[in-house]
Amino acid sequence: MTINQLVYNVREQMKAVWSDDTKISNRQIEFMINYLREKLIVQQLQKGRSISSNIKQDLGQVSIQRIDKAATGTILVGRDILRTTVIVPQPIELDQQDLFTYIGGLDKQSSIPYKTKATARWNKYTKYSSKESLAYYSNGYIYITNCSNPSLRYINIEGVFLNPRDVHNFKNPNGTPCYDPDIDNYPLSGRMVDTIMDLIKNKEYNLYLQLPTDETNNATSPE
């Protein structure tokens, strides 16, 4: 089910609740869906459940470049430091854990150990791992230090992202979009759909009761 279909289903379910004068746009409904998706994912993972493949998104072929060590401040040390050339969508966070499920080669076999920025800060003081490759996320970019292949130009990143729509601009190696919100399924487990619908109807709607009303009483379907 696409995000547009989910938004449409919310509107249909809420017709009896939302008056003609209630200005809730499709964008606001999508925001609610994204927020509740994040909340449900975090709740499930905190209960020890595994990450469903239905909620993961793949960023395809992500370009990286060698950068000056000064750009990383004092956090990382190493012979070669690489960084993505584009901003990577923000992942969902869980107990100081960023939900990146894979960072590494395009072959999906050569993964690079990932650490949070806070953990990476102390890696240089570790006797046995200070010279090992690692990846971390900072200011929207993925950094890779001590890369065994300094001529590497592309990596693959997979994860669970706060706003699935942010993946739209990333491309697969064959040039196709990694995610087209108009035709691709929204990254959501099927069992979460009914829960999100119920939460919007019984809780989230109340947050929008203070929105300005349509004084002309001729509201059209908001965009």
C-alpha positions as CSV (number, residue, x, y, z in Angstrom):
1,M,0.0,0.0,0.0
2,T,1.4,3.4,-1.0
3,I,1.5,6.4,1.3
4,N,-1.1,8.1,-0.9
5,Q,-3.4,5.1,-0.4
6,L,-2.8,5.2,3.3
7,V,-3.7,8.9,3.4
8,Y,-6.8,8.3,1.4
9,N,-7.9,5.5,3.8
10,V,-7.4,7.8,6.7
11,R,-9.6,10.4,5.0
12,E,-12.3,7.8,4.2
13,Q,-12.3,6.5,7.8
14,M,-12.4,10.0,9.3
15,K,-15.2,11.4,7.1
16,A,-17.7,11.0,9.9
17,V,-15.4,12.7,12.3
18,W,-13.8,15.5,10.3
19,S,-16.2,18.2,9.4
20,D,-16.1,20.0,6.1
21,D,-14.6,22.9,7.9
22,T,-11.6,20.9,9.3
23,K,-8.5,21.8,7.4
24,I,-6.3,18.8,7.7
25,S,-4.0,18.5,4.6
26,N,-2.7,15.3,3.1
27,R,0.8,16.5,4.2
28,Q,-0.4,16.7,7.9
29,I,-2.0,13.2,7.6
30,E,1.3,11.8,6.2
31,F,3.2,13.5,9.1
32,M,0.9,11.7,11.6
33,I,1.4,8.4,9.8
34,N,5.2,8.9,9.9
35,Y,5.2,9.8,13.5
36,L,3.0,6.8,14.6
37,R,5.1,4.5,12.4
38,E,8.2,5.6,14.3
39,K,6.5,5.1,17.6
40,L,5.3,1.6,16.8
41,I,8.7,0.5,15.4
42,V,10.5,1.7,18.5
43,Q,7.9,0.0,20.8
44,Q,8.3,-3.3,19.0
45,L,12.1,-3.2,19.0
46,Q,12.1,-2.4,22.7
47,K,10.1,-5.6,23.2
48,G,13.0,-7.5,21.6
49,R,11.3,-8.1,18.2
50,S,13.5,-8.2,15.1
51,I,13.5,-5.5,12.4
52,S,11.0,-6.5,9.7
53,S,12.2,-6.3,6.1
54,N,9.0,-4.5,5.3
55,I,10.2,-1.4,7.2
56,K,13.7,-1.2,5.8
57,Q,14.7,1.0,2.9
58,D,17.7,0.7,0.7
59,L,19.6,3.8,-0.5
60,G,21.1,1.9,-3.5
61,Q,24.3,3.3,-4.8
62,V,25.6,6.1,-2.6
63,S,28.7,8.1,-3.7
64,I,31.5,8.8,-1.3
65,Q,34.7,10.9,-1.4
66,R,38.0,11.2,0.4
67,I,38.0,14.3,2.7
68,D,40.5,16.2,4.8
69,K,40.8,14.8,8.3
70,A,40.3,18.3,9.7
71,A,36.7,18.0,8.5
72,T,36.1,15.4,11.2
73,G,37.5,17.4,14.1
74,T,39.1,15.2,16.8
75,I,36.7,12.3,16.6
76,L,38.3,10.1,14.1
77,V,41.9,9.2,13.2
78,G,43.3,7.0,10.4
79,R,45.1,6.9,7.1
80,D,42.0,7.6,5.0
81,I,38.7,9.1,5.8
82,L,35.7,8.9,3.4
83,R,32.4,10.6,3.6
84,T,29.2,10.4,1.6
85,T,28.8,13.2,-0.9
86,V,25.1,13.7,-0.1
87,I,23.1,13.9,3.1
88,V,21.8,10.6,4.2
89,P,18.2,10.4,5.6
90,Q,17.9,10.5,9.3
91,P,17.4,7.1,10.8
92,I,15.1,6.2,13.6
93,E,16.9,6.1,16.9
94,L,16.5,3.5,19.6
95,D,18.2,3.7,22.9
96,Q,21.2,5.6,21.4
97,Q,21.2,3.2,18.5
98,D,20.8,4.5,14.9
99,L,18.7,2.1,12.9
100,F,21.1,1.5,10.0
101,T,20.9,-2.1,9.2
102,Y,23.7,-2.2,6.6
103,I,26.6,0.0,5.5
104,G,29.2,-1.4,3.1
105,G,29.9,-2.5,-0.4
106,L,27.3,-2.7,-3.1
107,D,27.7,-6.5,-3.0
108,K,25.8,-6.6,0.4
109,Q,28.6,-8.9,1.6
110,S,31.4,-6.5,2.7
111,S,29.8,-4.6,5.6
112,I,31.6,-1.9,7.5
113,P,31.1,-1.9,11.3
114,Y,28.8,1.0,12.4
115,K,29.2,2.9,15.6
116,T,27.3,6.0,16.9
117,K,29.1,9.3,16.9
118,A,29.5,9.1,20.7
119,T,31.1,5.6,20.5
120,A,33.3,6.5,17.6
121,R,34.7,9.4,19.6
122,W,36.5,7.0,21.8
123,N,37.5,4.4,19.2
124,K,40.9,6.0,18.6
125,Y,41.9,5.2,22.2
126,T,41.1,1.5,21.8
127,K,44.2,-0.6,21.5
128,Y,42.8,-3.3,19.2
129,S,40.2,-1.5,17.1
130,S,41.7,2.0,16.6
131,K,43.0,1.0,13.2
132,E,39.9,-1.0,12.0
133,S,37.4,0.5,9.5
134,L,34.3,1.9,11.0
135,A,31.4,4.0,9.8
136,Y,29.4,6.6,11.8
137,Y,26.7,9.2,11.2
138,S,27.2,12.9,11.9
139,N,25.4,16.1,10.6
140,G,23.6,14.1,8.0
141,Y,26.6,12.3,6.5
142,I,28.1,8.8,6.8
143,Y,31.8,8.9,7.6
144,I,34.2,5.9,7.1
145,T,37.6,5.8,8.6
146,N,40.6,3.5,8.0
147,C,39.0,2.3,4.9
148,S,40.9,-0.7,3.4
149,N,40.0,0.5,0.0
150,P,40.7,4.3,-0.2
151,S,39.7,4.4,-3.8
152,L,36.2,3.2,-3.0
153,R,33.7,5.4,-4.7
154,Y,30.3,3.9,-3.8
155,I,28.7,2.2,-0.8
156,N,25.3,0.9,0.0
157,I,23.3,2.0,3.0
158,E,20.2,0.3,4.3
159,G,18.1,1.4,7.3
160,V,14.8,2.4,8.9
161,F,14.4,6.1,8.2
162,L,12.3,8.8,10.0
163,N,10.7,10.1,6.8
164,P,10.5,7.4,4.1
165,R,9.9,10.0,1.4
166,D,13.6,11.2,1.9
167,V,14.7,8.1,0.1
168,H,13.1,9.3,-3.1
169,N,16.2,11.0,-4.5
170,F,18.5,8.0,-4.1
171,K,19.2,5.7,-7.1
172,N,19.9,2.1,-7.6
173,P,22.9,1.1,-9.7
174,N,20.7,0.8,-12.7
175,G,19.5,4.4,-12.3
176,T,16.0,3.6,-11.0
177,P,14.7,5.4,-7.9
178,C,15.1,3.5,-4.6
179,Y,11.7,4.6,-3.5
180,D,8.8,6.1,-5.5
181,P,6.1,7.1,-3.0
182,D,3.5,7.1,-5.8
183,I,3.9,3.5,-6.7
184,D,6.0,1.7,-4.0
185,N,4.7,0.3,-0.8
186,Y,5.1,2.5,2.2
187,P,7.7,0.8,4.5
188,L,5.3,-0.4,7.1
189,S,4.4,-3.8,8.5
190,G,0.8,-4.8,7.6
191,R,-0.2,-5.4,11.2
192,M,0.7,-1.8,12.0
193,V,-1.9,-0.3,9.5
194,D,-5.0,-0.9,11.7
195,T,-3.1,0.3,14.8
196,I,-2.2,3.6,13.1
197,M,-5.7,4.1,11.8
198,D,-7.1,3.6,15.3
199,L,-4.5,5.9,16.9
200,I,-5.3,8.7,14.4
201,K,-9.0,8.3,15.0
202,N,-8.9,8.1,18.8
203,K,-5.9,10.2,19.7
204,E,-4.1,12.1,17.1
205,Y,-7.2,13.9,15.7
206,N,-7.6,15.8,19.0
207,L,-4.2,17.5,18.3
208,Y,-5.8,19.2,15.3
209,L,-9.0,20.4,16.8
210,Q,-7.5,23.9,17.3
211,L,-6.7,24.3,13.6
212,P,-8.3,27.4,11.9
213,T,-11.7,26.7,10.5
214,D,-13.0,27.3,6.9
215,E,-15.0,30.5,7.4
216,T,-16.5,30.3,3.9
217,N,-17.8,26.7,4.6
218,N,-16.7,25.6,1.2
219,A,-13.6,23.5,1.9
220,T,-12.1,21.4,-0.8
221,S,-9.9,18.4,-0.4
222,P,-6.6,19.7,1.0
223,E,-3.4,18.9,-0.7
